[in-house]
Amino acid sequence: MLLSIEQSQELLKEDHVIVLDTRTLDDLKIGYVPTAIHAPKHQIGKLIAMGFIQLDSPIILIAPNGAEQEALTIFEKLGFSNIKGVLEGGFEAWIQAEKKFDILIDVDVDELAMDIPFDEYLMILDVRTEDQYHESHIKSSISLPLVELADPGSMSELDEHFNIYIISDNGEDASIASTILKKQGIHNNRIVNDGWEAVQFLKDKFKFDKIKAPKKSDDILDF
């Protein structure tokens, strides 16, 4: 089912409706419908497994203009049973109707390295798994695995006065995290391009830390 701008806006008034934008990260850097979650086709399974969306979730889809039916078919084949429809004309139609939009902001890792010493409100949010974070992470970064963002309460310590830089494994999960933060009203965030992979190329620019496990049982205290 194709949705007009007016139909989409009516559905967006319902708190339980989820908007999924299946376009590329480059598209979302130009603009996207506010409150949408980035859901590229190859990440849909991950979003389901992590609990961000359920097969019976009421969903509005945003797809590239002309690919609406393809997106609808993909989600139907995956078993989604409560798709409200796909925005007709995609984001281009939304812009032509002069509706408000949001954007994703990205930075290269060298820009992050330059900002760290001078920005007292800078926060590095590491959304990799706990095991990856424990193995090695940028000193003073905050661990908040992507899966935990399914619970809005996990973001209670974040607010707009922080300048948040999001690091994921290779950069892909960061776009999902950024849209989820924005959906919760935390708009002051940036995606670090290529994520942890890019950090490794600039090792001399960062200070790293590890969380070490106890070396022997004597180091563990029982009470």
C-alpha positions in Angstrom: 0.0 0.0 0.0 1.3 3.4 -1.0 0.8 6.2 1.6 0.3 9.8 0.8 2.1 12.5 2.8 -1.2 13.2 4.6 -1.8 9.6 5.4 1.7 9.2 6.7 1.4 12.2 8.9 -1.8 10.9 10.5 -0.1 7.6 11.2 2.9 9.4 12.7 0.7 10.8 15.4 0.4 7.3 16.8 3.2 6.7 19.3 3.5 3.0 18.6 4.1 3.4 14.8 7.7 2.8 13.8 9.2 4.5 10.7 11.9 2.5 9.0 14.1 4.2 6.4 15.7 1.5 4.1 17.8 3.9 2.1 21.6 4.3 2.2 23.5 6.2 4.8 24.5 8.8 2.2 20.8 9.4 1.6 20.2 10.0 5.3 23.1 12.5 5.4 21.0 14.6 3.0 17.8 14.2 5.0 15.2 11.8 6.3 11.8 11.8 7.9 12.1 12.7 11.7 11.8 9.8 14.1 12.7 7.2 11.4 15.2 4.5 12.3 17.8 3.6 9.7 17.0 0.1 8.5 19.1 -0.8 5.4 18.0 -4.1 3.9 21.1 -6.1 5.1 20.5 -4.9 8.7 16.8 -5.8 9.0 17.6 -9.3 10.5 19.8 -7.6 13.1 17.1 -5.2 14.1 14.7 -8.0 14.6 17.2 -10.1 16.6 18.1 -7.2 18.8 14.5 -6.4 19.6 14.2 -3.0 17.9 11.3 -4.2 15.8 8.9 -7.2 16.0 7.2 -9.0 13.1 3.9 -7.6 14.2 5.2 -4.0 14.8 3.1 -1.3 13.0 5.6 0.0 10.4 5.8 2.8 7.8 8.5 2.2 5.2 10.6 4.8 3.5 12.3 3.5 0.3 14.0 5.1 -2.6 11.6 6.8 -5.0 10.5 4.0 -7.5 11.5 1.2 -5.2 8.5 1.3 -2.9 7.1 -2.1 -4.0 10.4 -3.8 -3.8 10.8 -2.6 -0.1 7.3 -3.8 0.7 7.9 -7.2 -0.9 11.1 -7.7 1.1 9.4 -7.0 4.4 6.4 -9.1 3.6 8.7 -12.1 2.7 10.4 -11.6 6.1 7.1 -12.1 7.8 6.1 -8.6 8.8 2.3 -8.6 9.3 1.4 -5.1 10.2 3.0 -2.9 7.5 0.9 0.3 7.3 2.4 1.1 3.9 5.3 2.8 2.0 5.6 6.5 1.6 4.7 7.2 -2.0 7.5 9.1 -3.8 9.9 8.5 -0.9 11.8 11.2 0.9 11.7 13.3 -2.3 7.9 13.7 -2.0 8.3 14.6 1.7 10.7 17.4 0.8 8.5 18.6 -2.1 5.7 18.9 0.4 8.0 21.1 2.5 7.8 18.9 5.6 10.3 19.1 8.4 13.3 16.7 8.1 16.3 15.6 10.0 19.8 14.7 8.9 22.6 12.4 10.0 26.0 14.1 10.6 29.2 12.2 10.0 32.9 12.9 10.8 36.1 11.3 9.8 38.2 9.7 12.6 41.0 12.3 12.3 38.4 15.1 13.1 37.5 13.1 16.3 41.2 12.8 17.2 41.6 16.6 16.8 38.5 17.4 18.9 39.2 15.2 21.9 41.8 17.5 23.6 39.8 20.7 23.2 36.2 19.7 23.8 35.3 19.2 27.5 31.8 18.1 26.5 32.9 15.5 24.0 31.6 12.0 24.6 32.7 8.9 22.6 29.8 6.5 22.6 31.1 3.0 21.7 28.2 0.8 20.5 30.2 -2.3 19.8 29.7 -5.4 21.9 30.9 -5.6 25.5 33.6 -8.1 24.5 34.9 -5.9 21.8 34.9 -2.9 24.2 36.7 -4.9 26.9 39.4 -6.0 24.5 40.3 -2.4 23.6 38.6 1.0 23.5 39.4 4.7 23.3 40.2 5.9 26.8 37.2 7.5 28.6 34.8 6.3 26.0 31.4 5.1 27.1 30.2 1.5 26.3 26.6 1.3 25.3 26.2 -1.8 23.0 23.7 -1.3 20.1 21.5 -4.1 21.5 20.9 -2.1 24.7 19.5 0.9 22.7 16.3 -1.1 22.2 15.6 0.0 25.8 15.1 3.8 25.9 16.1 3.7 29.6 19.7 2.9 28.5 20.0 6.4 27.2 19.0 8.1 30.5 22.5 9.4 31.1 22.8 11.0 27.7 21.6 14.5 26.9 22.0 17.4 24.5 24.9 19.1 26.3 27.2 16.3 25.3 28.8 16.3 21.8 28.4 12.6 21.1 30.6 10.8 18.7 29.3 7.3 17.9 31.8 4.5 17.1 30.7 1.1 15.9 32.6 -1.9 14.5 32.9 -0.7 10.9 30.6 2.3 10.9 27.4 0.6 9.8 25.8 0.2 13.3 26.5 3.8 14.1 23.8 5.1 11.7 21.2 2.9 13.4 22.4 4.2 16.8 22.3 7.8 15.6 18.7 7.6 14.4 17.6 5.8 17.6 19.2 8.5 19.7 17.5 11.2 17.6 14.2 9.4 18.0 14.7 9.8 21.8 15.4 13.5 21.4 19.2 13.3 21.6 20.1 15.1 18.4 23.7 16.3 19.2 25.4 13.2 17.8 27.8 12.3 15.0 28.7 9.1 13.2 32.4 8.3 13.1 33.0 7.1 9.5 34.3 3.5 9.3 34.1 3.2 13.1 36.7 1.1 15.0 38.4 0.0 11.7 39.3 3.7 11.0 40.5 4.2 14.6 43.1 1.4 14.0 44.7 3.5 11.2 45.3 6.4 13.6 46.5 4.5 16.7 49.1 7.2 17.4 46.4 9.8 17.7 44.4 8.1 20.5 44.9 6.7 24.0 43.6 3.2 24.5 42.4 1.3 27.5 41.4 -2.3 28.3 39.3 -3.9 30.9 41.4 -6.7 32.3 39.9 -9.8 33.8 41.4 -11.1 37.1 44.5 -13.2 36.6 43.7 -15.7 39.3 40.9 -16.8 41.5 42.5 -15.1 44.5 41.7 -11.7 42.9 38.0 -12.4 43.2 36.4 -11.7 46.5 33.3 -13.5 47.8 31.1 -11.8 50.4 
